Amino acid sequence: AMRSRAEVDATLQTAKLNPAELLPAVHCLSFGPQAGAGECCLLQLEPGLCAELEAGRSLVIRGEKDEQAVLCSKDKTYDMKIADTSNMLLFIPGCKTPEQLNADQASCNIIHSQIAGFSNNYWELRRCRPKLKKLRKLLMEDPYEGPDSRKDQTLTFSKYTTEDLLSLIQASEEEILHQLQVIDACKIEGFWRVLEFDYEMKLLNHVTQLIDSESWSLSKVPLRTCLEELGSLEPKEMIEHTLLSYGRKYIDDGEVYFEMHEDKICRAIAQMLLQNAVKFNLSEFQEVWQQSVPEGMTTRLDQLKGLALVDKSSRPETIFLLKVEDLPEDNQERFKSLFSIREKWTEVDITPYIQDLCAEKQTVGALLTKYARSSMQNGVKVYNSRRPIS
């Protein structure tokens, strides 16, 4: 039944409320015939995401059946969690908020509204790290071994386009495209591929030998001559991809040049030397490494952060391959894995292996406080596991 103004006023009086302190408009609510729980979901958005939707852009929920769902905008990823509320939330179409209502006494109308649905929870979004480990894993199923590879001529393996990766990886488009650049993936016949390491080294070797034989400066390697000289050995796209991976492209006087990244080249050569040895005597390794890099480049151990680890406790000191990308993506699992490799870590040693776990504005120190226990050893602060390692 529709309430009259007199009934509303009588109710206010019973409730001992002063009508002068309230807005004159009154909402009378009733449940509509279809009102049920679970028909609608509520999603709480921060202002930035709200603006995205208002501007007509879309948000995408990503994840396969066995994964926790994430929501992605064009450039950010959010974890989705259900938040329960003690107050029931009602959906009322066309409901006017106090700001939209007139405080003028003349408009003391009664608004009859029907409740279309209700909910006791809503989805809460929390900015999270994009889950990118799977990207490398998918591309490593079939690394590109070059145009002559037999494997590439049989069409049995899975290949991934940008669209495929967007549906499989829990990250925003920009984060995925950036990560493809980080792992030096390249597009071959429309599919994203990573180069098989030996093939990548073969290409890098062609480029560095040419730089050497032409006595070019490492900061000015001409693209055109590289393509002319090496195009008969390998596809030109691969030569250019190698220059892009290991150098910075720039234009001078209408010509394209590359400034080679010394650290990245030294790092790749170290990986090549280390991947065939379980452990390598450190001083011998340093000698061989320096002899193996192009003329004019200087090797330094800090070029190997997140790639190799020096064992100072062994006599003589040794170095071995430990790649950050091979470690688990989950924080707890990552620390467990690191503490099973080495019981006690200094902050300097562990930092390259946990840096990528830091959330926005989080420091390595804060992560260590949460997942490790510190103690002093010979005047040096070291970190070990908070729980026994099985």
Secondary structure, DSSP 8 states (H G I E B T S, - for coil): ----HHHHHHHHHHTT--GGGS-S-EEEEEEEEEEEETS---B---HHHHHHHHTT---EEE--TTS--EEE-SS-EEEEEEEEEEEEEEE-TT---GGGS---GGG--EEEEEEEEEEEEEEEEEE---B-HHHHHHHHTS-B--TT-HHHHS--S--B-HHHHHHHSBS-HHHHHHHHHHTT-EEETTEEE-B-HHHHHHHHHHHHHHHHHHT--TT-EEHHHHHHHHTTTS-HHHHHHHHHHHEEEEEETTEEEEEE-HHHHHHHHHHHHHTT-SSEEHHHHHHHHHHHS-TT----GGGGTTTEEEETTSSS-EEEE--GGGS-SSHHHHHHHHHHH-S-EEHHHHHHHHGGG--TT--HHHHHHHHEEEEEETTEEEEEESS---
